[in-house]
Amino acid sequence: MVAAAVSLALGIYTEGIKEGWYDGASIGFAVLLVIFVTATSDYKQSLQFQNLNEEKQNIQLEVVRGGRRIKVSIFDLVVGDVVPLKIGDQVPADGVLISGHSFSIDESSMTGESKIVNKDQKSPFMMSGCKVADGYGTMLVTAVGINTEWGLLMASISEDSGEETPLQVRLNGVATFIGIIGLSVAVAVLVVLLARYFTGHTYNPDGSPQYVKGKMGVGETIRGVVKIFTVAVTIVVVAVPEGLPLAVTLTLAFSMRKMMRDKALVRRLSACETMGSATTICSDKTGTLTLNQMTVVEAYFGGEKMDPPDNTQKLSAAVSTMIIEGIAQNTSGSIFEPEGGQAPEVTGSPTEKAILSWGLQLGMKFSETRSKSSILQVFPFNSEKKRGGVAVQVGDSEVHVYWKGAAELILESCTSWIDKDGSKQSMTPEKVGEFKKFIEDMAVASLRCVAFAYRPCEMSDVPKEDQRADWVLPEDNLIMLGIVGIKDPCRPGVQDSIRLCAAAGIKVRMVTGDNLQTARAIALECGILTDPNVSEPTIIEGKTFRELSDLEREEVADKISVMGRSSPNDKLLLVKALRNRGHVVAVTGDGTNDAPALHEADIGLSMGIQGTEVAKESSDIIILDDNFATLVRVVRWGRSVYANIQKFIQFQLTVNVAALIINVVSAVSSGDVPLNAVQLLWVNLIMDTLGALALATEPPNNHLMQRPPVGRREPLITNIMWRNLLIMAFYQVAILLTLTFKGLTLLRLEHDNPAHAEILKNTFIFNTFVLCQVFSEFNARKPDELNIFKGIAGNKLFIAIIAITVVLQRCLSSSSLASSRQQSG
């Protein structure tokens, strides 16, 4: 801008306003254009990041309105809403507890104290932003938005979204290094040009020296120096690749927007890049590899298989009543029974919904059954213990403790069982074997096995109400009621996705809480296992893995394909072992206890539908549809980010090398440069902004999934890129230097007016140089493929940018030539 101002002032002073404004105004316009395009691009990206940030805060939650549970956005929550909360949920607003069981809150986000606070009728107040640490309950909303304690706190804090990803940091370093080289070259060119100018070795087109000592006016001398200074400054402008960080921003923003359409919400920018380097994915089974649409398809009660599973004709009324009472009371789900005979609406987790729906088929009246007994104490389902229990009072003194959970674990706690007549029978080894056989048969059929048991107590055994909070429900000497098998079919297309991962060098491992037989059956169905007869350590139980030493775990981790009966801590140990082995690990999780594993992994992927808020906050990317195929699309986008950056680096460095060599050689040999300041600024605009826009928005293709993952420390510029870069730069330099030194002869301009011939030659060089960059842009699309035009029709933005570049180049070169002719005339 300084050079433009000085050039404008001197031009008007020496040549008058009619002809003297051109050089200065052209430089000024070019600089303003570059600034405007870059600023507009940056502003658009910042808006996109802002929109995505708002999407992150848009939590979907259940509220009870008109007696019915419905899903609403946290932004639509109003005072007076009743909100059901369970372990892992975020308290969405300020409110008071209406009812709850074993309900405790982690208030560390508000108070800074990591202490878990129990909530009951004596201490019912809850603040938004806190997390439910245990139990479940319902709250009445008393304040929302800016009127909450959390809202007031957040209003005084602005979230910093200026996060730089590792790739951006690396590219900033590359840009700085190239900039230093460019600055050094520019200083050298400035010194050479000034030396040539003041010693009379810089000539006009007619052959006369531009500077003659003692015969030049101050204005002319300053103008000549400013012209040289402008060329040197422009070389710096061209050499400094400010487009590199811009290209990363563009490609990340583009990828994040497209990933959002593909049902993946990016919470941390760096995850976009890291996902492209993933070497292994540790995936949950339920809801990710399967559809999460559970139904009870087998039942074993009263010592016999029920066929169909809702046929209770063989069971006595007492047994049926006990089963229905256990289903209705020992649940975190609910059933809304509309008036007018409409079908009941079942809500809760998929497993709870399946069991409640089965209860309805058995003839259960949910509200009526719950009203017949009162809940004394609840042990919420726990992924460590894999069971949940409830104590209910029936009548004045009778207490039933109901348990449900993982079939083989409940079976271990049973000492007797109920037959179809309601008689209590001893659990003999033969009967244990019979139950185990039934569990195994279910598991082989890919069914999730859930057992129901109970234990009668006397009211005298139950602590008084004020001491009941610490009462641990008895979980031994249980009486087995029966077992159900729940079917959760594999997601369509999951086999293809796993095959695609294998081709891309990514190993998929299934980590599930189900028993080994169920896990094996699902893994075979999904394609994670191909041999049904595999044994340890390919398929391993969480407990076995947990008991190994650190070194043994690292040895075994590489070989594991399926881990059954795993706890969240087992998943964490597996992630640590794999990372120690040098893997880039992606992990899926949905529960609160998955948070440490999600945090420890290189990429944490939480589930948008089933995931708790704690899991989502610990993750880097939220899979909005809980689908494994979406996860594979995220990998493809991650690889696309890296590939697009590499394309732009190849394009950028080719232009840099060619522009620097041509200008340096021309400056040293002839004292002038073929490309003037305005032309170089235009090239800079094509190179940095338009080039970044064209190459950074190249959509991903299947070719990306046919190569191994990019290593953590793999160089940004690969051998293939160096090959392409050097060949193209050499080709461009050879052509342009030939035109610089032999252009007048080749263009048959030897007999033309020298000034006019020089203008024609330089315009021809300028056009050739820009068209070389246009062709280079095509070459950069597919650095490692022969067919550079493959899939080009699918990228309309690339075609538009090439067309705009060529049209603008035609206009610019025409106006430049016309103006130069006018000046030389």
MISEGU-768799 format. One line per 5 residues: number of its first residue (from 1); their letters; for each residue x, y, z of C-alpha. Coordinates in steps of 0.5 Angstrom, whole numbers. Example, Ala and Ser with C-alpha at 12.3 -4.5 7.8 and 13.67 -1.06 7.14 Angstrom:
2
1) AS) 25:-9:16 | 27:-2:14
//
This chain:
825
1) MVAAA) 0:0:0 | 6:5:1 | 9:3:-5 | 2:4:-9 | 1:11:-5
6) VSLAL) 8:13:-7 | 8:11:-14 | 1:14:-15 | 4:21:-12 | 10:21:-17
11) GIYTE) 6:18:-23 | 1:24:-22 | 7:29:-21 | 11:27:-27 | 6:25:-32
16) GIKEG) 0:28:-30 | -7:26:-27 | -9:23:-34 | -3:18:-35 | 0:18:-28
21) WYDGA) -5:15:-24 | -5:8:-27 | 1:4:-24 | 0:7:-17 | -8:6:-17
26) SIGFA) -7:-1:-20 | -3:-4:-15 | -7:-1:-10 | -13:-4:-13 | -10:-11:-13
31) VLLVI) -8:-10:-6 | -15:-8:-4 | -18:-14:-8 | -13:-19:-4 | -15:-16:2
36) FVTAT) -23:-16:1 | -23:-23:-2 | -19:-26:4 | -23:-22:9 | -29:-25:6
41) SDYKQ) -27:-32:6 | -25:-32:13 | -31:-28:15 | -35:-34:12 | -31:-39:15
46) SLQFQ) -32:-36:22 | -40:-36:21 | -40:-43:20 | -36:-45:26 | -40:-40:30
51) NLNEE) -47:-44:27 | -43:-51:29 | -42:-48:36 | -49:-47:37 | -51:-54:34
56) KQNIQ) -46:-57:40 | -50:-53:45 | -57:-55:42 | -58:-61:47 | -65:-65:46
61) LEVVR) -68:-68:52 | -75:-71:55 | -80:-67:58 | -87:-69:61 | -92:-64:58
66) GGRRI) -100:-66:59 | -97:-73:62 | -94:-75:56 | -86:-75:55 | -84:-71:49
71) KVSIF) -77:-69:46 | -75:-62:46 | -69:-58:45 | -66:-54:51 | -67:-48:47
76) DLVVG) -75:-49:48 | -75:-51:55 | -80:-47:59 | -81:-45:67 | -86:-50:69
81) DVVPL) -84:-56:65 | -83:-63:68 | -76:-66:66 | -74:-73:68 | -67:-74:69
86) KIGDQ) -62:-80:69 | -55:-82:70 | -50:-78:66 | -55:-73:64 | -54:-65:64
91) VPADG) -59:-61:69 | -62:-57:63 | -64:-51:68 | -65:-49:75 | -70:-53:78
96) VLISG) -73:-57:84 | -73:-64:85 | -80:-67:85 | -78:-74:86 | -72:-79:85
101) HSFSI) -69:-85:87 | -61:-85:89 | -61:-79:86 | -54:-75:86 | -51:-69:83
106) DESSM) -44:-67:81 | -44:-60:82 | -36:-59:81 | -38:-55:74 | -41:-49:79
111) TGESK) -38:-50:85 | -31:-52:84 | -32:-58:89 | -31:-65:86 | -36:-67:92
116) IVNKD) -42:-71:89 | -48:-68:93 | -55:-72:94 | -61:-69:93 | -68:-71:96
121) QKSPF) -74:-67:99 | -69:-64:104 | -64:-61:99 | -68:-61:93 | -65:-55:89
126) MMSGC) -61:-56:83 | -57:-52:78 | -57:-52:71 | -50:-54:68 | -49:-60:73
131) KVADG) -49:-67:72 | -53:-73:74 | -48:-77:78 | -53:-83:80 | -60:-85:80
136) YGTML) -66:-82:77 | -71:-77:78 | -76:-72:76 | -75:-64:77 | -79:-58:76
141) VTAVG) -76:-52:72 | -76:-46:76 | -71:-42:71 | -68:-42:64 | -63:-39:60
146) INTEW) -60:-32:62 | -64:-33:69 | -60:-39:71 | -54:-39:75 | -50:-42:69
151) GLLMA) -53:-37:65 | -51:-31:69 | -44:-35:69 | -44:-36:62 | -46:-29:60
156) SISED) -40:-26:63 | -35:-31:59 | -34:-32:52 | -32:-38:49 | -26:-38:45
161) SGEET) -26:-41:38 | -20:-39:36 | -17:-47:37 | -11:-48:32 | -11:-55:30
166) PLQVR) -4:-59:30 | -4:-59:22 | -5:-51:22 | 1:-51:27 | 5:-55:22
171) LNGVA) 3:-51:16 | 4:-44:20 | 11:-46:21 | 12:-48:14 | 9:-42:12
176) TFIGI) 14:-38:16 | 20:-42:13 | 18:-41:6 | 17:-33:8 | 24:-33:11
181) IGLSV) 27:-35:4 | 22:-31:0 | 24:-25:4 | 32:-27:3 | 31:-27:-4
186) AVAVL) 27:-21:-4 | 33:-17:-1 | 38:-20:-5 | 34:-18:-11 | 33:-11:-8
191) VVLLA) 40:-10:-7 | 42:-13:-14 | 37:-8:-18 | 39:-2:-14 | 46:-4:-16
196) RYFTG) 45:-5:-23 | 40:2:-23 | 45:6:-20 | 51:4:-24 | 47:5:-31
201) HTYNP) 46:-3:-32 | 39:-2:-32 | 36:-1:-39 | 30:2:-42 | 26:-2:-48
206) DGSPQ) 30:3:-53 | 37:1:-50 | 38:7:-46 | 40:7:-39 | 35:8:-34
211) YVKGK) 39:12:-30 | 45:17:-32 | 49:20:-26 | 48:28:-26 | 43:28:-31
216) MGVGE) 37:25:-27 | 32:29:-23 | 30:27:-16 | 23:25:-18 | 25:21:-24
221) TIRGV) 30:18:-19 | 26:16:-13 | 21:14:-18 | 26:9:-21 | 27:7:-14
226) VKIFT) 20:6:-12 | 19:1:-18 | 25:-3:-16 | 22:-3:-9 | 15:-5:-11
231) VAVTI) 18:-11:-15 | 22:-13:-9 | 16:-12:-4 | 11:-16:-9 | 16:-22:-9
236) VVVAV) 16:-22:-2 | 8:-22:-2 | 8:-28:-7 | 13:-32:-3 | 10:-31:3
241) PEGLP) 4:-37:3 | -1:-34:7 | -6:-38:3 | -3:-45:7 | -7:-43:14
246) LAVTL) -13:-40:10 | -13:-47:6 | -13:-51:13 | -19:-46:15 | -23:-47:9
251) TLAFS) -22:-55:8 | -24:-56:16 | -30:-51:15 | -32:-55:9 | -31:-61:12
256) MRKMM) -35:-60:18 | -41:-57:14 | -41:-63:10 | -40:-68:16 | -46:-65:19
261) RDKAL) -50:-67:13 | -47:-74:14 | -50:-74:21 | -43:-72:25 | -42:-66:29
266) VRRLS) -35:-64:30 | -34:-62:37 | -26:-61:37 | -23:-59:30 | -17:-63:31
271) ACETM) -21:-69:31 | -22:-68:23 | -15:-69:22 | -13:-74:27 | -19:-78:24
276) GSATT) -15:-79:18 | -10:-82:21 | -14:-87:25 | -11:-95:25 | -16:-98:29
281) ICSDK) -23:-97:32 | -26:-100:38 | -34:-100:37 | -39:-101:42 | -44:-106:39
286) TGTLT) -51:-104:41 | -54:-98:37 | -47:-97:33 | -46:-104:30 | -54:-106:31
291) LNQMT) -60:-102:30 | -62:-101:37 | -69:-103:36 | -70:-109:41 | -75:-114:42
296) VVEAY) -76:-120:46 | -76:-126:42 | -75:-131:47 | -77:-132:54 | -76:-138:59
301) FGGEK) -80:-138:66 | -83:-143:71 | -77:-147:68 | -80:-148:61 | -79:-144:55
306) MDPPD) -85:-140:53 | -88:-140:46 | -89:-135:44 | -85:-131:49 | -92:-127:51
311) NTQKL) -96:-134:52 | -97:-134:60 | -102:-140:60 | -98:-145:63 | -96:-140:69
316) SAAVS) -100:-139:75 | -103:-132:76 | -98:-131:82 | -92:-132:78 | -95:-128:72
321) TMIIE) -97:-122:78 | -90:-123:80 | -86:-122:73 | -91:-116:72 | -89:-113:78
326) GIAQN) -82:-113:77 | -82:-111:70 | -87:-105:72 | -83:-103:78 | -76:-104:76
331) TSGSI) -75:-100:70 | -73:-93:69 | -77:-92:63 | -85:-91:63 | -91:-92:59
336) FEPEG) -96:-86:57 | -103:-89:56 | -107:-84:52 | -115:-84:53 | -119:-86:47
341) GQAPE) -116:-93:47 | -110:-91:43 | -104:-95:43 | -99:-94:49 | -93:-90:48
346) VTGSP) -87:-93:51 | -81:-89:53 | -74:-91:56 | -67:-94:53 | -68:-99:48
351) TEKAI) -67:-105:53 | -72:-102:58 | -77:-101:52 | -77:-108:49 | -78:-111:56
356) LSWGL) -84:-106:58 | -87:-107:51 | -86:-115:53 | -90:-113:59 | -96:-110:56
361) QLGMK) -96:-116:51 | -97:-120:58 | -103:-116:60 | -99:-111:64 | -103:-104:66
366) FSETR) -97:-100:68 | -100:-94:72 | -105:-99:76 | -99:-104:77 | -94:-99:80
371) SKSSI) -100:-96:84 | -101:-103:88 | -94:-102:91 | -89:-97:93 | -82:-96:92
376) LQVFP) -77:-96:98 | -70:-96:95 | -67:-96:88 | -61:-99:86 | -60:-96:78
381) FNSEK) -57:-100:73 | -50:-100:73 | -45:-102:67 | -40:-104:72 | -45:-109:76
386) KRGGV) -49:-110:70 | -55:-110:74 | -61:-106:77 | -65:-107:83 | -71:-104:87
391) AVQVG) -75:-106:93 | -82:-105:94 | -87:-105:99 | -93:-110:98 | -99:-109:103
396) DSEVH) -97:-107:110 | -91:-111:112 | -89:-115:105 | -83:-113:101 | -80:-115:95
401) VYWKG) -73:-114:92 | -73:-115:85 | -67:-115:80 | -65:-115:73 | -59:-116:69
406) AAELI) -54:-120:65 | -57:-127:66 | -50:-131:68 | -49:-126:73 | -56:-126:76
411) LESCT) -56:-134:76 | -49:-134:80 | -53:-130:85 | -59:-135:85 | -60:-140:90
416) SWIDK) -67:-142:88 | -72:-142:82 | -80:-141:82 | -83:-146:78 | -90:-145:73
421) DGSKQ) -94:-147:79 | -91:-141:84 | -87:-146:88 | -80:-145:90 | -75:-150:88
426) SMTPE) -68:-151:90 | -62:-149:85 | -59:-156:83 | -53:-156:79 | -57:-160:74
431) KVGEF) -62:-154:74 | -56:-149:73 | -54:-153:67 | -60:-152:64 | -61:-145:65
436) KKFIE) -54:-144:63 | -55:-148:56 | -61:-144:55 | -57:-137:56 | -52:-140:51
441) DMAVA) -57:-142:46 | -60:-135:46 | -53:-132:46 | -51:-136:39 | -57:-134:36
446) SLRCV) -55:-126:37 | -60:-125:43 | -58:-121:49 | -60:-125:55 | -63:-121:61
451) AFAYR) -65:-125:67 | -70:-123:73 | -70:-125:80 | -73:-123:87 | -72:-124:94
456) PCEMS) -78:-123:99 | -76:-119:105 | -80:-117:112 | -81:-110:113 | -77:-110:119
461) DVPKE) -71:-112:115 | -72:-105:112 | -68:-99:115 | -73:-93:117 | -74:-88:112
466) DQRAD) -69:-83:115 | -63:-88:115 | -66:-91:108 | -61:-87:103 | -55:-92:105
471) WVLPE) -59:-98:105 | -56:-103:100 | -61:-108:97 | -59:-115:98 | -57:-119:92
476) DNLIM) -55:-126:95 | -60:-132:96 | -64:-129:90 | -70:-133:87 | -70:-134:79
481) LGIVG) -76:-132:76 | -74:-133:69 | -70:-130:63 | -71:-127:56 | -68:-126:50
486) IKDPC) -68:-119:46 | -66:-119:39 | -62:-113:36 | -61:-114:29 | -55:-112:25
491) RPGVQ) -55:-105:22 | -56:-106:14 | -49:-104:11 | -45:-105:17 | -41:-111:13
496) DSIRL) -39:-107:7 | -37:-101:12 | -33:-106:16 | -30:-109:9 | -28:-102:7
501) CAAAG) -25:-100:14 | -20:-107:13 | -19:-104:6 | -17:-98:9 | -12:-101:14
506) IKVRM) -16:-100:20 | -18:-105:24 | -25:-105:27 | -25:-108:35 | -32:-110:38
511) VTGDN) -32:-108:45 | -39:-110:49 | -42:-111:55 | -46:-118:52 | -43:-125:54
516) LQTAR) -38:-128:49 | -43:-132:46 | -47:-126:44 | -41:-122:42 | -38:-128:38
521) AIALE) -45:-129:34 | -46:-121:32 | -38:-120:30 | -39:-126:25 | -46:-123:23
526) CGILT) -42:-116:22 | -36:-119:19 | -31:-117:25 | -30:-124:25 | -29:-129:19
531) DPNVS) -28:-136:23 | -33:-138:28 | -28:-142:32 | -23:-137:34 | -21:-137:41
536) EPTII) -17:-132:46 | -14:-127:45 | -18:-126:39 | -24:-126:43 | -23:-125:50
541) EGKTF) -27:-123:56 | -26:-116:60 | -25:-120:66 | -19:-124:63 | -16:-118:60
546) RELSD) -17:-114:66 | -13:-119:70 | -7:-119:65 | 0:-114:67 | 1:-108:63
551) LEREE) 6:-111:58 | 2:-117:57 | -4:-113:56 | 0:-109:50 | 2:-116:47
556) VADKI) -5:-118:47 | -9:-112:45 | -6:-112:38 | -9:-119:37 | -16:-117:40
561) SVMGR) -22:-117:35 | -28:-118:40 | -28:-116:48 | -35:-119:51 | -37:-118:58
566) SSPND) -33:-111:58 | -34:-106:63 | -32:-98:61 | -25:-99:65 | -24:-105:61
571) KLLLV) -25:-101:55 | -20:-95:58 | -15:-101:59 | -15:-103:52 | -15:-96:49
576) KALRN) -8:-95:53 | -5:-101:51 | -7:-100:44 | -4:-93:44 | 2:-95:47
581) RGHVV) 3:-100:41 | 3:-94:37 | -4:-94:34 | -8:-88:33 | -15:-90:37
586) AVTGD) -22:-88:35 | -27:-90:41 | -34:-90:41 | -38:-89:47 | -45:-87:50
591) GTNDA) -45:-88:57 | -43:-84:63 | -37:-89:65 | -35:-89:58 | -32:-82:59
596) PALHE) -25:-83:61 | -24:-88:55 | -27:-83:50 | -22:-78:53 | -16:-82:53
601) ADIGL) -17:-84:46 | -14:-80:40 | -21:-79:37 | -27:-80:42 | -34:-81:38
606) SMGIQ) -40:-81:42 | -47:-83:40 | -52:-77:39 | -58:-81:40 | -57:-86:46
611) GTEVA) -50:-82:49 | -51:-78:55 | -49:-71:56 | -43:-73:60 | -40:-78:54
616) KESSD) -42:-72:49 | -38:-67:53 | -32:-72:53 | -32:-74:46 | -29:-70:40
621) IIILD) -34:-72:35 | -42:-74:36 | -45:-79:31 | -52:-76:31 | -55:-82:28
626) DNFAT) -51:-87:32 | -49:-91:26 | -43:-95:24 | -43:-93:17 | -43:-85:19
631) LVRVV) -37:-87:23 | -33:-89:16 | -36:-83:13 | -32:-79:18 | -26:-83:17
636) RWGRS) -26:-81:9 | -27:-74:11 | -21:-74:16 | -17:-77:10 | -20:-72:5
641) VYANI) -18:-66:10 | -10:-68:10 | -11:-70:2 | -14:-63:0 | -8:-60:4
646) QKFIQ) -3:-64:1 | -6:-62:-6 | -6:-54:-4 | 2:-55:-2 | 4:-58:-8
651) FQLTV) 0:-53:-12 | 3:-47:-8 | 10:-49:-8 | 10:-50:-15 | 8:-43:-16
656) NVAAL) 13:-40:-11 | 19:-44:-14 | 17:-42:-21 | 16:-34:-19 | 22:-34:-15
661) IINVV) 27:-37:-20 | 24:-33:-26 | 24:-26:-22 | 31:-27:-19 | 34:-30:-26
666) SAVSS) 31:-24:-30 | 33:-19:-24 | 40:-21:-24 | 41:-22:-31 | 37:-16:-34
671) GDVPL) 36:-11:-29 | 28:-12:-30 | 23:-17:-28 | 18:-20:-33 | 12:-20:-28
676) NAVQL) 11:-13:-25 | 8:-11:-18 | 0:-12:-21 | 1:-18:-25 | 5:-21:-19
681) LWVNL) -1:-19:-14 | -6:-22:-19 | -2:-29:-19 | -2:-28:-11 | -9:-28:-11
686) IMDTL) -10:-34:-16 | -5:-38:-12 | -7:-36:-5 | -15:-35:-4 | -18:-38:-11
691) GALAL) -13:-44:-11 | -15:-45:-3 | -22:-45:-5 | -22:-50:-11 | -17:-55:-8
696) ATEPP) -19:-55:-1 | -27:-56:-3 | -25:-62:-7 | -30:-68:-4 | -27:-74:-2
701) NNHLM) -27:-81:-6 | -27:-88:-5 | -19:-88:-7 | -18:-85:0 | -20:-91:3
706) QRPPV) -16:-96:-1 | -9:-93:2 | -6:-94:9 | -7:-89:14 | -3:-83:15
711) GRREP) 2:-84:20 | 3:-79:26 | 10:-77:24 | 9:-77:16 | 12:-71:13
716) LITNI) 7:-67:10 | 11:-67:3 | 11:-74:0 | 16:-76:-5 | 10:-76:-10
721) MWRNL) 9:-69:-9 | 16:-67:-9 | 17:-71:-16 | 11:-67:-18 | 13:-61:-16
726) LIMAF) 20:-61:-18 | 18:-63:-25 | 12:-58:-26 | 17:-52:-23 | 22:-54:-28
731) YQVAI) 18:-55:-34 | 15:-48:-32 | 22:-44:-31 | 24:-47:-37 | 18:-45:-42
736) LLTLT) 18:-38:-38 | 26:-37:-38 | 26:-38:-46 | 20:-33:-47 | 24:-28:-43
741) FKGLT) 31:-29:-46 | 28:-31:-53 | 21:-28:-53 | 22:-23:-58 | 25:-28:-63
746) LLRLE) 20:-33:-62 | 14:-28:-63 | 17:-25:-69 | 18:-18:-66 | 25:-16:-67
751) HDNPA) 23:-11:-72 | 17:-8:-68 | 18:-2:-64 | 22:-4:-58 | 18:-1:-53
756) HAEIL) 11:-4:-56 | 15:-11:-57 | 17:-11:-50 | 10:-10:-47 | 7:-16:-52
761) KNTFI) 13:-20:-50 | 12:-19:-42 | 4:-20:-43 | 5:-26:-47 | 10:-29:-41
766) FNTFV) 4:-26:-36 | -1:-30:-39 | 3:-36:-40 | 5:-36:-33 | -2:-36:-30
771) LCQVF) -4:-41:-35 | 1:-45:-33 | -2:-45:-26 | -9:-46:-28 | -6:-53:-31
776) SEFNA) -2:-54:-25 | -9:-53:-21 | -11:-59:-25 | -5:-63:-24 | -6:-62:-16
781) RKPDE) -13:-65:-16 | -10:-72:-16 | -2:-72:-14 | -2:-80:-14 | -6:-81:-20
786) LNIFK) -5:-81:-28 | -12:-79:-29 | -13:-72:-26 | -20:-71:-29 | -23:-76:-26
791) GIAGN) -29:-74:-22 | -28:-67:-24 | -35:-66:-26 | -37:-67:-19 | -34:-61:-16
796) KLFIA) -37:-55:-19 | -34:-50:-15 | -27:-52:-18 | -30:-51:-25 | -33:-45:-23
801) IIAIT) -26:-42:-20 | -22:-44:-26 | -27:-41:-31 | -27:-34:-27 | -19:-35:-27
806) VVLQR) -19:-35:-34 | -24:-30:-36 | -21:-25:-31 | -14:-26:-33 | -16:-25:-40
811) CLSSS) -19:-18:-38 | -13:-16:-34 | -8:-18:-39 | -12:-14:-45 | -13:-8:-40
816) SLASS) -6:-8:-38 | -4:-9:-46 | -8:-3:-48 | -6:1:-42 | 1:0:-43
821) RQQSG) 0:1:-51 | -3:8:-49 | 3:10:-44 | 8:8:-49 | 5:11:-55
//
